[in-house]
Amino acid sequence: MPLLIDSQRVNVTQSSAQLVQAFPCLRERAKVLTSQSTRTFGPKGFLYVQQRELAATTSNDRSIAILGSEDATTCHIVILRHTGNGATCLAHCDGSDTENEVADILYSVRSLTENIGEGRLELHLVGGFSDERRLSQKLSSQLLKTFDKQPDDIHLVTYCVSDLNDEEKSGIHRPIIYGIAINVKTAEIFKATFEDRGPDEDLRSAHILAGGRMINIYDAQTEQINIGPYSWSPFPNVDFWLEQEDERILEYLSTSPQAEPPHFVAHIRATLKFLKTHPHPGKSIFPDRKPRTYRKNVAGTWERVFPEKG
């Protein structure tokens, strides 16, 4: 079934400019979102989603009220929500495998929705900017075309991507919004930044940098995060990269060097060091081939759950 805006069929072959011209409501909704003040979320009731990760839950979740992700430059943050029971998925997509990622997003919401007919699927796309290589525009187009091919009606509500999420300062284009959050209880979407990116931030980042595909990290039934088990080959030339100046890391390990947030290089260095320390995670981190599991404790922070010994 088609992708819809205000119950009208979307022509996904159009450019973003043509799409916004046909549906001016998209520009107005984007302006409302980009003009918000940035809200900061702490660990209590919050789940952080990294690049190439997704997490899904419902409004009945007792542990998680907020899903969020940040550091999207050319990447897009995708939110799909079913209005019937509030089943909500947030994913951080980078264009590496869009068709399978969209299929995973749809599956994560369907699996939490008993009757897909009692309500509708609403889609929010946020991220990207007017980058020189037009990677943002390419990903925006990929996502629209892929959602349009899905079997269910999907209603595009927010389209704050690429040119609609762009600002220019001193001749340099950057995203207005780097991070976004959704309250799964109320469906409110916020321009956001986050104090907590755990658990296992370095491990999850290493999985991405080593080429891992998108993974659903959250089990809404048990209200627990499951990390891994991951496997990767030793990162090529890791010592070489750790010896490089910040500018070189930005140039070669970023899709948009001039638009990255200030902590980008420090984050990449920490991830490279982790990959160097754990060239074979199947041996050093996951010797039993079981995931690292976490749940929220009474203070609202993630606490490791260890299997009971028999």
Helices and strands as residue ranges (DSSP letters): E 3-5, E 8-9, H 16-22, H 24-34, E 39-41, E 46-48, E 53-57, E 66-69, E 76-82, E 88-93, H 98-110, E 121-127, H 135-148, E 154-161, G 162-165, E 166-169, E 172-175, E 180-183, E 189-194, H 201-209, E 215-216, E 218-219, E 224-227, H 238-242, H 246-253, G 257-259, H 264-277, H 281-284, E 292-296, E 302-305
